């Protein structure tokens, strides 16, 4: 018969063995038994592995790639103002008024993009590169409808910025704004994409803005909005008035729109868009639903250019347009953009209501005239 001491030793030995086995199983379960590195020839199993998150603490590389292509634009124009005198017969006083802006060189030929409003009405334009060189640009073409202009400078080996893809932007992406605010040397600010597809701001006829909280100030207009790879994704163009109590709300024209406008200006000297010759306004959804429209959306024709394609097709003021080329209209902005995206000379089919009468007409689009020479969209 084993003694009590021998029995206790036996129980203690196997208890320790059991605890050791349980410890090994627990370590293996959480991937610790193999140590921080697997042995040679050994493969990790499906044990969880901690994810290492890389935090980018500097965007200096992106700025060094993009910064040299951002230029300072100086403009001047001569204005006449009445002489401040007790003698009204004295001639008007001619004054030279200067303004500041920014621009971005986008190819080896020295083409650069800026805002139309930066150079509008200028009698003199000067461009200063980041390396200090100064050039007098030629105006290749402008597009007031998107507030863009294409200039060209003749300098040796101009720095240029690679264009990215603005359709790949996501809300929350980090962006950097590069420009020359208040006549200071090149300045960089950081923010995130707050929203995309912003419109109806009254800045331009065609709006599809990137909204950011990167600081944009006077002189930044026409400058670059870049991603963290140093690629151009937008042209900074506007901020909401601080008189409204806003802070951190800035807008940039997406580079996909810039690319299309520049391509047409280089090819035709202007942007060629379709034009129907109407002005329109949204029909309230409640009214559209009451008319039995599905979806409940339409635009009301407010005015028709008497010589435009819509008038020739038989459309009148107060007609309600519901479909273009068989697709339902979302709103007046959507209709304008869809017509403008078509080439002049192409045919568009239009479905409309005149009272309770349904209309189906076709119109051959004209080329959209300059802003100061047209009536309607």
Helices and strands as residue ranges (DSSP letters): H 4-29, H 60-66, G 67-69, E 70-81, E 93-105, E 111-115, H 116-119, E 124-128, E 134-135, E 138-143, E 148-152, G 166-168, E 174-179, G 181-183, E 187-198, E 209-212, E 224-226, E 232-239, G 242-244, E 250-254, H 255-268, E 274-275, E 278-282, H 285-290, E 299-304, H 309-313, E 320-324, E 327-328, H 332-340, E 347-354, E 357-364, E 366-367, G 371-373
